């Protein structure tokens, strides 16, 4: 649920800051810094929740865009940096959701396998009487 809230907040920020103007607009450094921090937080969260194992492609893309955003800041292109940081956050949120989904699927499979093993054991015990 939290990645959805972060995604919605990012989309609102995109509309509020960039609107429909060109990429040549001046973007306040504080806004870029806030979005960069949010993207970094999302990447760390995805890593913590197992994205390296379960959503490595999505996580790598988030990390790549985060690094590109930092390079854009160094080049003085805040509009590009903001876009990349926003994209990084969305990719990190996707990685987090994918990791959680795959972990849940693995847990369900393990439970189903356990149930099947118990059924087989009960059947053996019933046949052994």
C-alpha positions as CSV (number, residue, x, y, z in Angstrom):
1,X,0.0,0.0,0.0
2,X,2.8,2.4,0.8
3,X,4.4,2.2,-2.7
4,X,1.0,3.2,-4.1
5,X,0.9,6.3,-1.9
6,X,4.5,7.2,-2.9
7,X,3.6,6.7,-6.6
8,X,0.6,9.0,-6.2
9,X,2.6,11.6,-4.4
10,X,5.3,11.4,-7.2
11,X,2.7,11.9,-9.9
12,X,1.2,14.9,-8.1
13,X,4.7,16.4,-7.8
14,X,5.3,15.8,-11.5
15,X,2.2,17.6,-12.5
16,X,2.7,20.4,-10.0
17,X,6.3,21.1,-10.9
18,X,6.7,20.3,-14.6
19,X,3.1,20.9,-15.8
20,X,2.9,20.9,-19.5
21,X,6.0,23.1,-20.2
22,X,9.2,22.3,-21.9
23,X,12.1,20.5,-20.3
24,X,14.0,23.8,-20.4
25,X,12.0,25.1,-17.5
26,X,13.9,26.0,-14.3
27,X,13.2,23.5,-11.5
28,X,13.9,24.5,-7.9
29,X,16.9,22.6,-6.6
30,X,15.0,21.9,-3.3
31,X,12.3,20.0,-5.2
32,X,15.0,18.0,-7.1
33,X,16.7,17.2,-3.8
34,X,13.4,16.1,-2.2
35,X,12.6,13.8,-5.1
36,X,16.1,12.5,-5.2
37,X,15.9,11.6,-1.5
38,X,12.5,10.0,-2.1
39,X,14.0,7.9,-4.9
40,X,17.0,6.9,-2.8
41,X,14.6,5.9,0.0
42,X,12.5,3.8,-2.4
43,X,15.6,2.0,-3.8
44,X,16.8,1.2,-0.2
45,X,13.3,-0.1,0.7
46,X,13.2,-2.3,-2.4
47,X,16.6,-3.7,-1.5
48,X,15.6,-4.4,2.0
49,X,12.5,-6.2,0.9
50,X,14.4,-8.6,-1.3
51,X,14.3,-6.9,-4.8
52,X,17.9,-8.1,-5.5
53,X,16.7,-11.7,-5.4
54,X,13.1,-11.3,-6.7
55,X,13.1,-8.2,-9.0
56,X,16.7,-7.6,-10.0
57,X,15.9,-6.1,-13.4
58,X,13.5,-3.5,-11.9
59,X,15.9,-2.7,-9.1
60,X,18.8,-2.2,-11.5
61,X,16.7,0.1,-13.7
62,X,15.8,2.2,-10.6
63,X,19.5,2.4,-9.6
64,X,20.6,3.3,-13.1
65,X,18.0,6.1,-13.3
66,X,19.0,7.3,-9.8
67,X,22.6,7.6,-10.9
68,X,21.6,9.3,-14.1
69,X,19.6,11.8,-12.0
70,X,22.7,12.6,-9.9
71,X,24.7,13.1,-13.1
72,X,22.0,15.5,-14.4
73,X,22.2,17.5,-11.2
74,X,26.0,17.8,-11.7
75,X,25.4,18.9,-15.2
76,X,22.9,21.6,-14.0
77,X,19.9,20.0,-15.7
78,X,17.4,20.0,-12.9
79,X,14.4,19.3,-15.1
80,X,16.0,16.1,-16.4
81,X,17.3,15.2,-12.9
82,X,13.7,15.5,-11.5
83,X,12.3,13.3,-14.3
84,X,14.9,10.7,-13.7
85,X,14.5,10.7,-10.0
86,X,10.7,10.3,-10.4
87,X,11.2,7.4,-12.8
88,X,13.7,5.9,-10.4
89,X,11.2,6.0,-7.6
90,X,8.5,4.4,-9.7
91,X,10.9,1.7,-10.8
92,X,12.0,1.1,-7.2
93,X,8.3,0.9,-6.1
94,X,7.7,-1.6,-8.9
95,X,10.7,-3.6,-7.8
96,X,9.4,-3.6,-4.2
97,X,5.9,-4.7,-5.2
98,X,7.3,-7.4,-7.5
99,X,9.6,-8.7,-4.8
100,X,6.8,-8.8,-2.2
101,X,4.5,-10.6,-4.7
102,X,7.1,-13.2,-5.6
103,X,7.9,-13.8,-1.9
104,X,4.2,-14.2,-1.2
105,X,3.9,-16.7,-4.1
106,X,6.8,-18.7,-2.8
107,X,5.2,-18.8,0.7
108,X,1.9,-20.0,-0.7
109,X,3.7,-22.7,-2.7
110,X,5.5,-23.8,0.5
111,X,2.2,-24.0,2.4
112,X,0.6,-25.9,-0.4
113,X,3.5,-28.4,-0.5
114,X,3.2,-28.8,3.3
115,X,-0.5,-29.5,3.0
116,X,0.0,-32.0,0.3
117,X,2.7,-33.8,2.4
118,X,0.3,-33.9,5.4
119,X,-2.4,-35.3,3.2
120,X,-0.1,-38.0,1.9
121,X,0.9,-38.8,5.5
122,X,-2.7,-39.0,6.6
123,X,-3.5,-41.3,3.7
124,X,-0.6,-43.6,4.5
125,X,-1.7,-43.7,8.2
126,X,-5.2,-44.6,7.1
127,X,-4.0,-47.4,4.8
128,X,-1.8,-48.8,7.5
129,X,-4.6,-49.8,9.9
